[in-house]
Amino acid sequence: MTIDYPPEDDAAAAVAREAFWNKVGSSNTVRVWHPKWPLPRGTMRGSPKLNANAAKGASSLTILTTAGATLLSSDCLGIGDQLVQVMGDATANGSGVLTVSIIPKLRKAYALNSPIVWDRPRVEMRVLSPVENPYVASYAPGITVDLREK
């Protein structure tokens, strides 16, 4: 993932860049959400949770939500410290059970009732390269920050 900060006046740049670097901290990592899909295009909201255990390596999730709730292809979800994307549209049955295929596969197992994050699900990313922040009088030139999932 790449974050591009456009050229800005000094005051605006200072606020934006300070906010970013305060989130990075000494670990050189930052928790971010997918910039294109901060919220699902589907209708699932509320407090969804796993309706069944999910094994390490699983490529689908069974979620308990509200009856008729939907998730659409490419919707992003968070489970634990992992960000996953929905593969294919899905609709919860009358009991609120929704089964959805995901990528990537789960890196670890999750227990029944584990919360599913739909509102800006975040993933920890590592800053890959040094960020040059050259000085130019009266404005801040644009900078690029390259990130990779930790």
N, C-alpha and C positions, 0 to 999 in steps of 0.2 A: 504494500500500500504506500502511496506517496501523498504527502500533504504539501500543497503549494501555497505559500503565503505571497499574495501579490504585493507589488510596490505600494507603499502607503505613506501618509505623513507620519512623522515621528511619534506623535501622541497615540494614534490608532495602532500603529505597529507595536508600540511598547505594551499596550494593554493585551493585544492578541498573543504576542509572543511570550509575555510573562505568564499568562494563563496556561499556555501549552507547556512551558518549561517547569512551572510549578507542579504540573501533573506528572512530568517525567521523573523528577527527583534524582537522587543519587544512584538509583538502580538502573538508570538509562532505559527504563521501560515506561509505557503509558497504556492505560486501558481506553480503547476506542471502540466505537460502533461503526457499522458499515455506513459510509456517508450517503449512499444512494438509497438504502432501505432501513432507515432508523425505526420504522414501524411496519408491521405486516400490512400487505395490501388486503389480506383477508380480514375477516371480522373478529377473530379471536382476541379477546381482551380479558379483563378480570385477573384472577389468580390461578392460572392453569398449573397443573402438576402432573407428574408421571402417574399413570394408572396401572403400571406394571414395572417391575424391575427392568432395567436396561443394561445388558451385558457390555463389557468392553468389546469393541469391534462391531457393535450393532449398527445397522444401517436404517433402522426405523425406530420410531418412538410411539408409544401409546399414551396419549395425553387425556386427562380428565379436565373438561372445560364446560361451557354451556352448550345445551342442545342447539344444533344448527350452526354453531360457530365454524368458520372456514379458515383454512390456510391456503395460500396460493403459491404456485411455483416461484422459487427464489426468495420467499419470505425468510428472514433471518430470525433465529431463536438462540437463546442462551441456556445452557444447562451446565451447572457448575462453572468451571473456568473455560468452557469451550463454546465457540460460536459455530452454529451449524446452519445450513441452508436447506429449505424444503425443496424436495424434488417431486413435482406433481401436485395438483390441487387435491384437497381433502376436506370433507365435511363431517362434523361430529354427528353421531347418531342421536336418537331421542333421549338417551341417557347421558349425553355429553361426552361420549368416548370418541376420540379422534385418533386414527392411526395414520402416520405420515412417514414417508421415506425421507432420509436426510443424507447430505454429504457435508463434510467428510464423516467417516465412521467414527463412533465414539472412541476416545483415547483411553477411557476408563469406565468402570461400571457405575451406575447410579441406581439408588434404591427407590422403591415405591414411594410416592408422595414428594419426590424431589421437585423443587419449584422450577417452572419453565419461565424464562424471562422473554417477553415479547417487546417491551418498550426500551428501545435503544440497547439491545443486548451487547455487552462489551466483551472484548477479548484483549488479553495482554499482548502488547507489541513491543519489540525491542528497536531502539533507534540504531540503524545500521551503520551510518557513516557520520563523520564529523560534519556539523552544519556551519558553513561559513556565514558570518553575519558582518559583511563589510560596512565600514563607516562611509557614509556620504552625507555631506552637510544638508540639512533641512528635510530629508526624507529617507525612508528605509527601503532599500532595494528589495525585490522579491527574493525569497529563499525557498528551498525545497528540502523536505525532511522525508527520508526513506525509512519505512518501517517493515518489519517482518514478524509474523506471529511467533511468540516466544515458545 
